[in-house]
Amino acid sequence: MTRRLRFATARQVFDAFPAARDDIESEPADVEPLTFLQSLLNGPTPEDGIGFCAYLLPRREAVWWACQCIRTMENPVCEADENLLNIAESWVKEPEETNREAALGAGSNANVRNSATWAVLAAAWSGGSMVPGREQAVPPPAHLTAQAVRAAVLTSLARVAIKERRQYLGGCINAAIRLIDSNGGEVR
């Protein structure tokens, strides 16, 4: 099977997103990204794998992945979170400005303690302007979607019983790998 990754090595991910060094404790390596990801999962800070996936995946795929992780870990999600996840997934399916702006509006008014809020903000911060209704656009930094995806998945993981966290953590990382293996990391 040929994998289509946008980075040839883990170090390239860190080079493209310097903010990843603040989010991931492990030092970057000149190895294939999925090999590095596996080492994170098996290492002392397996949560670093969540952050690495958030940076490794393209924006749409990362938002989709976060939504799927949340749905798995918080099954069932409350109605308000379901609405936020649906808004984020609408942007994933149709990454148009109107859907991104809907995500921005929903995320701006939501509780930042909820994982679904971070998922919808990840979609909102994927491009365009971070500030609605302004003449002067304020583009989001390139790393902001990945940081919001990371926050979404880790916030959801924090709600899982301690004895089940390792299982869910591995499940989320394996879901990212399956996403990459099935279609090169692209949501269709």
VEXZABA-823135 format. One record per residue (C-alpha): x, y, z negated. Coordinates in pm, 1 decimal, decimal comma, padded with zeros to 6 digits, always signed. Last residue first. Example, Ala and Ser with C-alpha at 12.3 -4.5 7.8 and 13.67 -1.06 7.14 Angstrom:
BEGIN
((+01367,0; -00106,0; -00714,0))
((+01230,0; -00450,0; -00780,0))
END
This chain:
BEGIN
((-01393,7; +01281,0; -00010,8))
((-01187,6; +01336,2; -00319,8))
((-00819,1; +01324,7; -00230,8))
((-00555,0; +01157,6; -00444,6))
((-00407,0; +00961,6; -00159,0))
((-00733,1; +00783,7; -00102,9))
((-00763,7; +00471,3; -00311,9))
((-00416,3; +00469,3; -00463,3))
((-00429,7; +00827,0; -00592,4))
((-00776,3; +00783,1; -00741,2))
((-00673,2; +00447,1; -00883,1))
((-00371,8; +00613,7; -01048,1))
((-00595,5; +00882,3; -01196,8))
((-00835,1; +00614,4; -01327,8))
((-00536,2; +00430,4; -01477,5))
((-00445,2; +00746,9; -01667,0))
((-00798,0; +00782,8; -01799,9))
((-00820,0; +00416,1; -01898,5))
((-00483,4; +00430,2; -02072,8))
((-00603,4; +00722,4; -02283,8))
((-00932,1; +00543,4; -02349,2))
((-00752,3; +00233,8; -02478,7))
((-00502,3; +00437,1; -02682,3))
((-00786,5; +00638,7; -02832,6))
((-00995,4; +00342,4; -02953,0))
((-00856,2; +00305,3; -03308,1))
((-00866,5; +00683,7; -03354,0))
((-01237,2; +00704,5; -03269,0))
((-01290,4; +00919,4; -02960,6))
((-01367,0; +01288,9; -03008,2))
((-01001,0; +01388,0; -02961,5))
((-01008,3; +01217,0; -02620,4))
((-01272,3; +01464,6; -02502,4))
((-01058,9; +01759,3; -02605,8))
((-00757,5; +01590,8; -02441,2))
((-00947,0; +01544,5; -02113,5))
((-01080,3; +01898,9; -02095,1))
((-00759,1; +02062,0; -02219,1))
((-00555,1; +01881,4; -01951,6))
((-00805,0; +01986,2; -01685,2))
((-00785,3; +02346,0; -01812,1))
((-00405,6; +02336,8; -01798,2))
((-00411,7; +02188,8; -01448,7))
((-00653,2; +02456,9; -01326,6))
((-00436,7; +02729,2; -01481,3))
((-00107,2; +02624,3; -01323,9))
((-00135,1; +02832,0; -01005,8))
((-00207,7; +03154,5; -01198,0))
((-00563,0; +03278,3; -01144,1))
((-00622,3; +03552,6; -00888,4))
((-00757,8; +03882,6; -01023,2))
((-00952,8; +04031,1; -00733,5))
((-00997,4; +04408,9; -00727,3))
((-01355,6; +04505,3; -00650,4))
((-01474,3; +04327,9; -00958,6))
((-01789,5; +04120,3; -00980,9))
((-01649,9; +03816,0; -01154,7))
((-01302,0; +03810,7; -01307,5))
((-01082,9; +03506,7; -01251,8))
((-01077,4; +03575,7; -00878,9))
((-01066,3; +03327,7; -00594,9))
((-00880,1; +03005,5; -00664,6))
((-00901,4; +02691,6; -00876,5))
((-00980,4; +02885,9; -01194,4))
((-01353,5; +02819,6; -01176,2))
((-01303,2; +02446,8; -01117,5))
((-01077,8; +02421,6; -01422,0))
((-01328,4; +02639,1; -01608,7))
((-01597,2; +02376,7; -01538,4))
((-01374,7; +02104,3; -01680,4))
((-01277,0; +02317,5; -01980,0))
((-01641,5; +02377,6; -02067,1))
((-01709,7; +02005,6; -02030,3))
((-01451,8; +01934,7; -02302,2))
((-01638,7; +02142,1; -02553,5))
((-01457,3; +02362,7; -02803,8))
((-01450,4; +02643,4; -02548,0))
((-01825,9; +02692,5; -02594,7))
((-01982,3; +02817,0; -02271,5))
((-02052,2; +03164,4; -02133,8))
((-01742,1; +03210,3; -01920,2))
((-01763,9; +02849,1; -01808,6))
((-02107,2; +02888,2; -01652,2))
((-02019,6; +03210,2; -01469,3))
((-01686,0; +03077,7; -01347,5))
((-01843,6; +02749,4; -01233,9))
((-02108,4; +02941,5; -01040,3))
((-01826,6; +03148,9; -00888,3))
((-01651,8; +02830,0; -00775,1))
((-01976,5; +02702,5; -00623,0))
((-02029,1; +03031,0; -00436,6))
((-01664,5; +03030,1; -00324,5))
((-01690,4; +02692,1; -00157,5))
((-01523,5; +02374,6; -00275,8))
((-01820,0; +02154,1; -00179,9))
((-01795,9; +01815,5; -00350,8))
((-01550,0; +01937,9; -00614,9))
((-01746,0; +02262,0; -00661,8))
((-02064,7; +02064,2; -00719,7))
((-01866,7; +01843,5; -00960,4))
((-01785,6; +02144,6; -01178,6))
((-02152,3; +02250,7; -01182,1))
((-02262,8; +01894,5; -01263,3))
((-02009,1; +01878,2; -01546,4))
((-02148,6; +02201,9; -01691,9))
((-02506,5; +02073,3; -01671,2))
((-02408,6; +01743,4; -01833,8))
((-02237,3; +01942,0; -02109,6))
((-02561,7; +02126,5; -02186,6))
((-02763,1; +01802,5; -02172,2))
((-02537,0; +01613,2; -02412,1))
((-02293,4; +01358,9; -02273,5))
((-02375,8; +00989,6; -02303,4))
((-02109,9; +00859,8; -02290,4))
((-01845,1; +01093,0; -02424,4))
((-01535,8; +00895,0; -02325,7))
((-01650,2; +00777,3; -01983,7))
((-01829,5; +01098,1; -01882,7))
((-01531,4; +01302,0; -02000,6))
((-01288,5; +01090,5; -01798,2))
((-01507,8; +01125,6; -01487,8))
((-01527,1; +01502,9; -01524,2))
((-01151,0; +01526,1; -01572,9))
((-01088,4; +01314,0; -01262,1))
((-01314,2; +01534,0; -01048,5))
((-01134,5; +01845,4; -01175,4))
((-00795,3; +01686,6; -01099,5))
((-00909,9; +01574,0; -00755,8))
((-01021,8; +01922,8; -00665,2))
((-00699,8; +02078,9; -00795,7))
((-00449,2; +01837,1; -00641,2))
((-00334,6; +01565,9; -00881,9))
((+00013,9; +01577,4; -01029,8))
((-00046,6; +01869,0; -01266,4))
((-00348,2; +01718,3; -01444,9))
((-00191,1; +01372,5; -01423,8))
((+00117,2; +01503,8; -01606,9))
((-00097,5; +01655,4; -01879,8))
((-00282,9; +01329,7; -01935,2))
((+00043,0; +01134,2; -01931,4))
((+00181,1; +01361,9; -02202,8))
((-00085,9; +01206,3; -02425,5))
((+00138,1; +00897,9; -02427,8))
((+00378,1; +01075,4; -02663,0))
((+00621,5; +00807,9; -02787,8))
((+00648,7; +00636,2; -02450,0))
((+00444,9; +00366,5; -02273,4))
((+00201,2; +00610,7; -02114,7))
((+00483,4; +00851,0; -02039,7))
((+00688,6; +00576,2; -01875,9))
((+00387,7; +00485,5; -01660,6))
((+00357,1; +00846,9; -01549,8))
((+00725,3; +00858,1; -01457,1))
((+00679,4; +00550,1; -01237,0))
((+00369,7; +00716,2; -01090,6))
((+00568,7; +01029,8; -01010,6))
((+00857,5; +00852,1; -00831,7))
((+01176,1; +00915,1; -01024,8))
((+01404,9; +01217,1; -01051,9))
((+01309,1; +01280,4; -01412,7))
((+01129,5; +01550,7; -01603,5))
((+01192,0; +01569,4; -01978,6))
((+00913,8; +01443,7; -02199,8))
((+00725,4; +01697,5; -02411,9))
((+00460,1; +01785,2; -02154,3))
((+00248,9; +02098,3; -02191,6))
((+00521,6; +02362,7; -02219,3))
((+00730,6; +02200,8; -01944,0))
((+00415,3; +02188,0; -01731,5))
((+00419,9; +02569,0; -01726,7))
((+00705,0; +02545,1; -01472,4))
((+00454,3; +02411,0; -01216,5))
((+00621,0; +02343,3; -00881,2))
((+00952,6; +02253,9; -01046,5))
((+00775,7; +02035,9; -01302,2))
((+00593,9; +01845,8; -01027,3))
((+00918,1; +01823,1; -00828,1))
((+01086,3; +01663,3; -01130,1))
((+00831,8; +01382,1; -01120,2))
((+00953,4; +01290,0; -00774,9))
((+00815,2; +01271,4; -00419,2))
((+00535,7; +01523,1; -00482,4))
((+00217,6; +01562,4; -00275,7))
((+00147,6; +01195,5; -00314,1))
((+00026,0; +00970,0; -00039,3))
((+00070,5; +00615,4; -00158,4))
((+00133,5; +00342,0; +00093,0))
((+00000,0; +00000,0; +00000,0))
END
